[in-house]
Amino acid sequence: GVSSSAAVEVASMSALLAALGKPPLSPDEKIALLCQKVENEVVGAPCGIMDQLACALGREGRLLSLLCRPATVLGTVPIPPHLRVWGIDSAVRHSVGGSDYGAVRTAAFMGRALLQASLGEGRVLTHLTELTPEELAALPPLPTSLSGSAFLQQHPAGHGDAATTVRPEAEYAVAACAAHPVLEHARVCEFEALLRGPPSEQQRLRRHRPHRRARRRGAAERAPLRREYHGRRFGRDCLRARRGERRGAGGHRRRARRVRVRDGPPAVRRQR
């Protein structure tokens, strides 16, 4: 979940090109596209391009603004001095090569094909993120669940994605998976606009005197969004299964116990 595989890919591809005496690729996006091609066609993981572009073009202290249609770099966004970035271990395994990721991507492309049929020939919908949340809400609702066989009967030509395959026997959460990129794109655009704007007076004060209660309140406000993200991305059944992975034998939650280090602050160690 921290783009480690993409980092290894970009580093390996750069070293391979140097060993073969090849000049650096130009523009820099090309090396990311080659790495994605390896993932899709050699490894068999239907990943996107975001991680590879971030590893190839990322700059310290700045965020990379990307429009993955399919790989447009819009520049970088400086991280404001009043903002702090935290990495949190969710204890949930992540794999773009697993069945969950492939099913979500397949369902999203199925949703795009169904929405294109609703739009008609007057508008070509190449990417779901071309829709705004308001436009999506105004269109006929997508099915909550749709079997691969039922979809292929309606669309014999397929769903338009070369990296995945619609399995006739599978059930796909089409509505949730198609809505996620539309809503996520809108949230990211709003987030970028806020980052580029001036800090508020409260943010300037918090930069010098962060308050523990404010941090707890921020985490509580993010919790519903996190639940929505996982619910849309994987479906409720999968989310419950992933929560179950964090339980110990007999279905009991593993409890954390506090251990005090001599001459140091208390730490938390999780029982295995």
Secondary structure, 3 states (H helix, E strand, C coil): CCCHHHHHHHHHHHHHHHHCCCCCCCCCHHHHHHHHHHHHHHHCCCCCCHHHHHHHHCCCCEEEEEECCCCEEEEEEECCCCCCCCCCCCCCCCCCCCHHHHHHHHHHHHHHHHHHHHHHHHCCCCCHHHCCHHHHHHCCCCCCCEEHHHHHHHCCCCCCCCCCCCCCCCEECHHHHHHHHHHHHHHHHHHHHHHHCCCCHHHHHHHHCCCHHHHHHHHHHHHHHHHHHHHHHHCHHHHHHHHHHCECHHHCECCEEEEECCCCCEEEEECC
